[in-house]
C-alpha cells in the first residue's frame, strides 16, 4: 500500500479519531463507513443522545425538517440546517456545518468543516477546516462509463480502487468554490484550492 494514499496523510485528526485503527485506503474506509460508525456509537459518552443508530451531541443543533438516517454521529456544536439529508453512514466531528438543502451520504467530516447549501457529497472523507461553497458537488458514481469501477490518476500512479462508489479524500484546509464539480475518485491534498465552476476529474482516459 502506498503510504501517500492513506487517509491519515491527508486528514491529521484521523489517527486520534474513533476510526484511527481503520487507517487505510479512503475507498475502503467509506465502503465500511456504516459498520465503523455503528460500532463507535456504543462507545460514546453520556453527552450524546442516542436513539437506535443515531447519536447527537447535546450541544449540536438539528433544525426542523432535517432527514437523518442512521447510522450517524453528530458531534459537539455541529449545526445541521433545514432541508439537509444525511444518510448511509455519516460522521460529523465537532463544529461542522451542513447547510440547507445539502445531502451528505456515507461520509466523514472533521473539525470545522462546512458544506454551505445545495451541495451533494457522497462516499467521501473531508478533513478539518474544509469549506465547500454553495452548489459544489463531490460526485461518487461514474454514470458515464460502461465500466463503473473507479480509477484515479494520482501523481505518477494510476490507482485501481476496485470500488464503484467513491467520491473524494479531501485534505485538511481545502477550499472548494461554488458550483465546482469533483468527479468520482479524487484525492485532494491538504490546502487544495478549487475555483468556482472548476471541474476536477482525476480519472485516466477510458480506452
Secondary structure, 3 states (H helix, E strand, C coil): CCHHHEHHHCCHHHCCCCCHHHCCEHHHHHHCHHHHHHHHHCCCCCCEEEECCEEEECCCEECCCCEECCCEEECCCCEECCCCEEEEEEEECCCCEECCCCEEEEEEECCCCEECCCCEEECCEECCCCEECCCCEECCCCCCCCCCCCEEEECCEEEECCCCCCCEEECCCCEECCCCEECCCEEECCCCEECCCCEECCCCCCC
